[in-house]
């Protein structure tokens, strides 16, 4: 198991609990924030940084 797996599982558990406890308006705000923050971060990168990020993803898919 990867080192980040327990963190991901814990994050999902906390997210589900909060989703059940929060009112409807806050649920939508949370969903938009979870999607919007990474998208905004990606859009703030320079074209050269985006290219480097795509290359890293491509290398990761190919394998060792």
Secondary structure, 3 states (H helix, E strand, C coil): CCCCHHHHHHHHHHHHHHHHHCCHHHHHHHHHHHHHHHHHHHHCCCHHHHHHHHHHHHHHHHCC
